[in-house]
Amino acid sequence: MESRSRLKEKVAAGVLLAVSLVYLYESLHLRFGHLAKPGSGFIPVIVGVLLTVCTAIYLIQVFRTKAAKTPDTAEAIEIKSGIALPVAVALNILLYPFLLRELNFLLSTFLLLFSVLAISRYRSVVVSFFLSAVIVLSFYFVFYRLLGVVLPSGPLEYLVLKI
């Protein structure tokens, strides 16, 4: 028989998919526009599509995986007492606006993302470094170049724009 927590996980995955589908449906009622002049529904539709795809993948994974064994007592205590990670991430996020003012967009956003990935022990430090750089540069080009959003700019941003 399936465990109660496994059933809850399946129900939660189904509810998440339903919520993301409703979000996508409602965002389609907004004016989409086009890439050069996005409308009010441009970002919500993109987020809705990505959210729906991600939750659908999660739902498939939940239904395809076998029930995992429950962690032993030491692991369960470690999981429950893991307050350090959320506190460190929250502190980084609170520090971000001050860094943004002083270091501008690229460097401050890179430092935030890199520190969160390093604190959460995502892969290795080298992978976190390069992943942070790629994500930040991608965001900069999408928001500044494609969407025309004004971002805090300094010498580093101007150098990147010349490349």
GIBELBEL-V895719 format. One record per helix or strand of 3 or more residues. SS is the DSSP state (A for helix, B for strand). FROM is the first residue (numbers start at 0). LEN is the number of residues. If there is no record, write none. Layout:
ss:SS from:FROM len:LEN
ss:SS from:FROM len:LEN
//
This chain:
ss:A from:3 len:24
ss:A from:41 len:23
ss:A from:72 len:8
ss:A from:82 len:37
ss:A from:124 len:22
ss:A from:154 len:8
//
